[in-house]
Amino acid sequence: MLQSSPQNITILGATGTIGLNTLDVIARHPDKYRAYALTANGRAEALFDLCKQYHPRYAVLLQEAAADRLRQMLLQAGIETEVLFGMDALEQVASAPEVDAVMAAIVGAAGLRPAMAAAHAGKRIMLANKETLVMAGSLFMQAVEESGATLLPIDSEHNAIFQVMPSKKYPDLHSGGVRKILLTASGGPFRNASREQLLQVTSQQALNHPNWVMGPKITIDSATLMNKGLEVIEAKWLFDATPEQIEVVVHPQSVIHSMVEYVDGSVLAQLGNPDMRTPIAYALAYPERIDSGVGSLDLFKIATLNFERPDTGRFPCLRLAFDVLKRGGTAPAILNAANEVAVEAFLQSRIGFMDIPALIERVLSLSSIKPVTDIPNLIAADQAARQLAQEWMVQSA
Ligand SMILES: NC(=O)c1ccc[n+]([C@@H]2O[C@H](COP(=O)([O-])OP(=O)(O)OC[C@H]3O[C@@H](n4cnc5c(N)ncnc54)[C@H](OP(=O)(O)O)[C@@H]3O)[C@@H](O)[C@H]2O)c1
């Protein structure tokens, strides 16, 4: 029988949590997948370690100085990986003709352009970078549609929803018999904290997520519930849902990764251990299934599953995300940019935990919301929001 050659995979954000989990799954199936390009921001040493192990065709760093360092290290080690740098190079390895699939796992707005490049090139896109859909949902979905790209969600919640949605394509959720999407949330480390306690939260405490091991930005987003807010917007674009069709359910065990309720009263859920290798393996192999390295779910050990309503009084970021979703236009991109500035400032102990929603709300109130026309108009909105956020911090210092 003819053996097909392994698929070429580009991993954008290879040195991050999702990137490393993707490489872990790929390494289990060398007959099926090979790392074609691995990318990072500035951590040349971390990318060098991955090049030693996976021998990709390309290694790309955003920063030129880091790329020079990596080139030297590879030369000394006798590794033939070619080093590129800059945003254009990230776009190039996301859209090269020989690439079969792209894992979009850069954190934040920086992931937008390479993910768009993969969408325009009609790739199989495994989308972890939710900020792409938050900022540019309409443009991204249009590019996917026009190019015939295959879009597979990596966020465990959206991956779960994808798995339990009707397999046939319907013009909208209602005609597919779907009543609503139940998006689960762990509630983060401060689920039971009072308002007074939230005012005192440190970045160290917020970085300590009860169920998931993730990069710092998404871990803080999980603690403020902004992550769930971004996911609500992501769900709107992925599943063509209205805000009213999306309900957030706090489920502290993170065993049910999300659910879909149908008009006949059926509620379908996807369950599993909280390990990102499950959605990654699902997306890599879709519509087949492959081993991900994740063990069986021990229901007897879990024994109990709990559900609560989210409290948008203590966690205003979730309310803000629903607000911008209803406002549309550049509002979600503005919320995203203000949040990125706020999270970075919180991680540097320059602002408090509850200043994060306050800063975002202030930036939104000062911004003019415009219709989304193209990527430059979104990037302009993003930059203006970052500027306002910086000014807010100077004024309130
Ligand atoms: N972690 C999870 O469990 C999880 C779950 C669902 C969705 N996601 C989403 O997946 C994305 C990645 O999350 P993560 O937790 O893996 O993040 P992470 O651990 O912080 O890794 C981020 C990756 O992006 C690279 N990067 C950072 N800034 C960049 C820039 N300006 N230009 C190019 N590359 C840049 C980093 O390179 P350096 O190493 O050089 O800094 C690193 O490879 C996020 O959008 C997140 O919301 C994550």
The ligand as a Tripos MOL2 file, in Angstrom:
@<TRIPOS>MOLECULE
LIG
   48    52     1     0     0
SMALL
NO_CHARGES

@<TRIPOS>ATOM
      1 N1         -2.9490   27.9240   27.0620 N.am      1 LIG1
      2 C1         -4.1540   27.4370   26.8940 C.2       1 LIG1
      3 O1         -4.5470   26.4630   27.5270 O.2       1 LIG1
      4 C2         -5.1020   28.0710   25.8900 C.ar      1 LIG1
      5 C3         -6.3870   27.5510   25.7500 C.ar      1 LIG1
      6 C4         -7.2190   28.0910   24.7930 C.ar      1 LIG1
      7 C5         -6.8030   29.1510   24.0110 C.ar      1 LIG1
      8 N2         -5.5530   29.6630   24.1840 N.ar      1 LIG1
      9 C6         -5.1440   30.7910   23.3440 C.3       1 LIG1
     10 O2         -3.9740   30.4250   22.6280 O.3       1 LIG1
     11 C7         -3.1290   31.5540   22.4620 C.3       1 LIG1
     12 C8         -1.7510   31.2170   23.0410 C.3       1 LIG1
     13 O3         -1.8870   30.9940   24.4340 O.3       1 LIG1
     14 P1         -0.7060   30.3800   25.3000 P.3       1 LIG1
     15 O4         -1.2900   30.1500   26.6370 O.co2     1 LIG1
     16 O5         -0.0990   29.2490   24.5590 O.co2     1 LIG1
     17 O6          0.2990   31.6330   25.3430 O.3       1 LIG1
     18 P2          1.8330   31.6660   25.8160 P.3       1 LIG1
     19 O7          2.1610   30.4330   26.5740 O.co2     1 LIG1
     20 O8          2.0440   32.9880   26.4500 O.co2     1 LIG1
     21 O9          2.6390   31.6120   24.4190 O.3       1 LIG1
     22 C9          2.5400   32.6440   23.4920 C.3       1 LIG1
     23 C10         3.3240   32.3290   22.2360 C.3       1 LIG1
     24 O10         3.2010   33.4500   21.3300 O.3       1 LIG1
     25 C11         4.4950   34.0030   21.0610 C.3       1 LIG1
     26 N3          4.3430   35.4650   20.9900 N.ar      1 LIG1
     27 C12         4.0520   36.3120   22.0030 C.ar      1 LIG1
     28 N4          3.9630   37.5750   21.5440 N.ar      1 LIG1
     29 C13         4.2280   37.5300   20.2180 C.ar      1 LIG1
     30 C14         4.3320   38.5080   19.1960 C.ar      1 LIG1
     31 N5          4.1610   39.8160   19.4540 N.pl3     1 LIG1
     32 N6          4.6180   38.1070   17.9410 N.ar      1 LIG1
     33 C15         4.8350   36.7970   17.6570 C.ar      1 LIG1
     34 N7          4.7610   35.8150   18.5850 N.ar      1 LIG1
     35 C16         4.4520   36.1720   19.8490 C.ar      1 LIG1
     36 C17         5.3720   33.5820   22.2410 C.3       1 LIG1
     37 O11         6.7550   33.6230   21.9000 O.3       1 LIG1
     38 P3          7.9170   33.8130   23.0390 P.3       1 LIG1
     39 O12         8.0250   32.4880   23.7280 O.co2     1 LIG1
     40 O13         9.1310   34.1770   22.2630 O.co2     1 LIG1
     41 O14         7.4400   34.9010   23.9420 O.co2     1 LIG1
     42 C18         4.8290   32.1630   22.4750 C.3       1 LIG1
     43 O15         5.3480   31.2810   21.5180 O.3       1 LIG1
     44 C19        -3.8270   32.7230   23.1580 C.3       1 LIG1
     45 O16        -4.5480   33.4540   22.2210 O.3       1 LIG1
     46 C20        -4.7760   32.0430   24.1360 C.3       1 LIG1
     47 O17        -5.9100   32.8250   24.4120 O.3       1 LIG1
     48 C21        -4.6950   29.1390   25.0970 C.ar      1 LIG1
@<TRIPOS>BOND
     1     1     2 1
     2     2     3 2
     3     2     4 1
     4     4     5 ar
     5     4    48 ar
     6     5     6 ar
     7     6     7 ar
     8     7     8 ar
     9     8     9 1
    10     8    48 ar
    11     9    10 1
    12     9    46 1
    13    10    11 1
    14    11    12 1
    15    11    44 1
    16    12    13 1
    17    13    14 1
    18    14    15 2
    19    14    16 1
    20    14    17 1
    21    17    18 1
    22    18    19 2
    23    18    20 1
    24    18    21 1
    25    21    22 1
    26    22    23 1
    27    23    24 1
    28    23    42 1
    29    24    25 1
    30    25    26 1
    31    25    36 1
    32    26    27 ar
    33    26    35 ar
    34    27    28 ar
    35    28    29 ar
    36    29    30 ar
    37    29    35 ar
    38    30    31 1
    39    30    32 ar
    40    32    33 ar
    41    33    34 ar
    42    34    35 ar
    43    36    37 1
    44    36    42 1
    45    37    38 1
    46    38    39 2
    47    38    40 1
    48    38    41 1
    49    42    43 1
    50    44    45 1
    51    44    46 1
    52    46    47 1
@<TRIPOS>SUBSTRUCTURE
     1 LIG1         1 GROUP 0 **** ****
